[in-house]
Amino acid sequence: LSELTGEGDLTTPTGEIDPKSVPIKGIEKWEDLLQTRAIPPGGETSYKRKVLTIDKEGNTIFWTDPRRRAPDVFVYEMEFRFVKEYANGYLLGLAFGEDEEVSRKGGHELVMAMAQKSLVTLLHASGSKNIEIAQTARKATGLGTWHRLTAAVEGRKVRLFLDGKQVLNAAVPGRKTLAGPVGLFHQRCVAEIRMLRLGTRR
């Protein structure tokens, strides 16, 4: 955590997460998706000790297996760093809010909170369209620097934090809730993740 450019977790004397450091009140249950290797390892994903590596020249969503479901109110976050870029436009993001009924019918309905080289973006993928909800510029950094990306979700409202500082606050149009499966979106790079967790109220 000392390598992050922003503030790290505040911890209690027993080593637990201090609720005062969490962006939504009442978050008490944390699921460590990295320790449980929730993202299935394969040709494009691998685990080495406590680090998940994703290496893909194209783009894809890596859903948890079995798919972990987030409720109406949750905090979802990761610590990441870009290791190698294959092409311009590389990024890594948290995927959530998938409408499973739409997916079963062959459609596409989900939200992505994405970290790019010099941008943080909240995107709504609906049907064949990727709709940018909000975007903010950030200081461009090179490869190898650790960062933390946090999505605090309440209903259809999303606040994004980068390295402990809020950078976006927006609502996803046309949605009442963003409950559903969670995963990672990856594009055109090698990236490492050393923390991936889901926090809920129960």
Disulfide bonds with the S-S distance in Angstrom:
none
